[in-house]
Structures are given as structure tokens and as C-alpha cells.
């Protein structure tokens, strides 16, 4: 789950993405909507951050140092010390952490990091920690990632293009021509998934996602729909802000995100023919808005009510609902 970046930099990135949204030339094979990869570097980065956070609060590590020989313990301990300063930083909103994750995602499953990819000291620590990780933790993480990819890849191949086309129609925007890069990761912070518009070259966005068993099948497909929607989420923020201003009211807090939850869930269910958990998630996370979304926004998604009317009535109903829920 992601929040829209408010900085001019994020807006500029989004504008660049949307400006480049052109349909593939008719004589070229269409690009996939998503590219799923199993990257040890993305997983190592998130695992080290999580282990450093566990150490900071006195919790037991997942990779016990007693399992390591003296040389491994030195390399792993040095990497954990280097991550002590990175551990408190936000994976989604800290620009440096976003750039670091995206740089590692761009390496994919390469055996080594390209020279000069990162700040020299950090790159040296990651390079030294990588053999320790590959020996002791990565095999289990890689298997879970591979199982998730094997489960989602057929759904993405069969329905990914239809999904992004339907999302673009619902959001009334051009969809990026580039695919979205997806990295399942054993650790990815406190959320099921997060998405950045900053991505490796050739991709419209980057998703880091939980490969757990509860995030497969229809739930995993719905999660991809949700995360893909964050690539264009400024569109939704703009709708809510503009309509709220027209009505002379403060934008209902987080209504844009409730709208994204609901829309991506409805669209994913329609495309796949099976529901994930969006209805429960909206009810649990945005209960004040659930009735308004069902009453005013679903008719738009089903083609029964014009967009302008649906948005106007949704914002009008959501304001008092938000106030009542406080």
C-alpha cells in the first residue's frame, strides 16, 4: 500500500510516466503488463533492514549469529551495523531508500552488483553479506518467491493486459506503456506491498510484495491491481481534491485510498471472475466510506451512472461519514 508523494519530484515523475503512455506500435508484440522477478538483492536489502530493526528493539534475529562461522559472522555483523542507520528510514517515503531499492531491483538475479551501483561502503557491505545470505536464508526465501511467481504468472499472462486496460478505463487515464516490475520479498516493511513510481529503466513502476500463501490466487491478483493503481494514484487524489474544492469542503481524509482499494478490487474481480478481499479490506480500513462507495461509486464502475455524478455524490456522502467516524 502506498501513499501519493506530494513533492514536486514525484509529480514530475508521474507527469513523465503519463506523458510517455503510448500504445505499442502495431507491428510489435505488446509488452507484458507485469514482470515478476526473484531478486536476491532486493530480498537481502529488506532482510538486513528488518534484522537491524529487530536488533534495535531487542528482538531475536531471524538469522542467528550462532549459525555462522567466524568469517560469516564478521561480514554479516558489519552489514547489520551499516543498516543501523538505514533501519529507521521509511521504505516508501524516504527518497534515498526508494533509490536504493530500485537500484537493487534493476540488478535482478545477477551474481554480483555492478561496480559503482551504490555508495562504495554500502555496496561493499552488501557484497560481503550476500554469500552469507545466499547460504543461510536465501534458499527458503527464494523458494517462497518462486512459489508465488509460479502461482501468479499464469494469471498475469492470461489477464494482466485486460486488468491494466480496465483500470485505465476506470481511472479515465492513459496507462503507461512500460510494464510494472514486481519483486516478491520475504520482508517489505509493515505492509503487504508497496509501490514506487521510480523504477528501473524500462519500467513504469516497482512493486515490492509479500509472497506469503495468503497473497496468492485471487488475493494476489487483486493486490497487483491495487499496487498497479498506485502508479497513477495522483489522478485519484486530484479528483477528490478538485471535487471537494468545488463543493467548498475539505477533502475527506484518505478517501482517495479507499477509492483505490474499492476500484482495483472491483476491477480485479470482474477481470478474473473471482473476488479477493477488497470488500473486507475496505470495510476494515475505511468503514466510514464503504457504504458511500457501494452506493455512489459502484454504479459508475458498472456503467450505470456518469463519472461526474458518481464522484460528486461520493464526495458529498463521504464528508459527513468521515466526520461521524471520528
Secondary structure, 3 states (H helix, E strand, C coil): CCCCCCCHHHHHHHHHHHHCCCCCCCCCCCCCCEEEECCHHHHHHHHHHHHHHHHHCCCCCCCCHHHCCHHHHHHHHHHHHHHHHHHCCCCCCCHHHHHHHHHHHHHCCCCCCCCCCCCHHHHHHHHHHHHHHHHHCHHHHHHHHHHHHHHHHHHHHHHHHHHHHHHHHHHCCCCCCCEEEEEECCCCCCCCEEEECCCCCCEEEEEEECCCHHHCHHHHHHHHHHHHHHHHHHHHHHHHHHHHHHCCCCCCCCHHHHHHHHHHHHHHHHHHCCCCCHHHHHHHHCHHHHHHHHHHHHHHHCCCCCHHHHHHHHHHHHHHHHHHHC
